[in-house]
Amino acid sequence: MDRWQAMRIFVKVAETESFAEAARHLHLSAPAVTRAIAALEETIGARLFVRTTRSVKLTEAGGRYFDDCRRILADITEAEAAAAGSYATPSGMLTVTASLLFGQMYVLPIVTDYLDAYPAMTARTFFVDRPVNIVEEGVDVAVRIGRLPDSGFTAIKVGTVRRVVCGAPAYFEKHGVPTAPAELKDHRIAVSTSAWASPEWRFAGDQRVVIHPTLHCNTNEAAIATAQAGWGLTRVLHYQIGPALLEGRLQVVLSEYEEPPLPIHVLYAEGRQAPAKIRAFVDRAVAALRGNRLLN
């Protein structure tokens, strides 16, 4: 059996966590799948799966090989599509990454609209609050907030976000509105420990205020909910409270003391002609994000 077919079988076993299920999907016999994996393990010199009577799980080596195989098979598919002239129509799988809350609020609607427009496409979203290596993790398009290091990627700026202090109108009616960063010491503060966890808040003009939070929340959503309830103030990225601002449930204070906003970029690998699936999504994402008044 050729290596390409063996890789296909390996990837399907890993995805289904079942030799029998993989055989069914690939229209092969179960013994043929078993022989292919055994031959692959012998060639590589490492076990790829831990097999029990109830489960089939990747080993550490198998996990690394799985990521590489998916990337190699995707490259083969794209090469065949290019040779057949299929770059004109988006097809295949698209993987998109962004930070968790930004992805859910602003990127996911773009992905679903894209899938509606191109029925031959499927998509995978990877929304996490950590740096993602686009190449190693098989990502086609990333939406990044913050200043970008030099790289060999194409980056298109689509907007900016501000880091803001906010609270509910009811809170300000009861406790007053801070007019300078130093006055934050007189207010109840809820912070998220998942990001911006430093006790020192920085403002324009190199002003720095050490914050003593009354409430530590493990998510941004919890800190925002606390602020909306009128309990205290919090500091988040502007996009995270966009709907609440538009509806008047929250209001921003100390805006004249904010640091310069952070850029938002749509990022994708270059160095070869991007297939239609990437070009079509990037065009759609750039237009949608640039047209969002909360980000511009």
Buried (B, 14 or more C-beta within 10 A) or exposed (E): EEEEEBBBBBBBBBEBEBBBBBBBBBEBEBEBBBBBBEBBBEEEEBBBBEBEEEEBEBBEBBEBBBEEBBBBBBEEBBEEBBEEEBBEBBBBBBBBBBBBBBBEBBBBEBBEEBBEEBEEBEBEBBBEBEEBEBEEBBBBBBBBBEEEEEEEBBBBEBBBBBBBBBBBEEBBEEBEBBEEBEBBEEBBBBBBBBBEEEEEBBBEEEEEBEBEBBBEBEBBBBBBBBBBEBBBBBBBBBBBBBEBBEEEBBBBBBEEBBBEBBBBBBBBBEEEEBBBBBBBBBEBBBEBBBEBEBBE
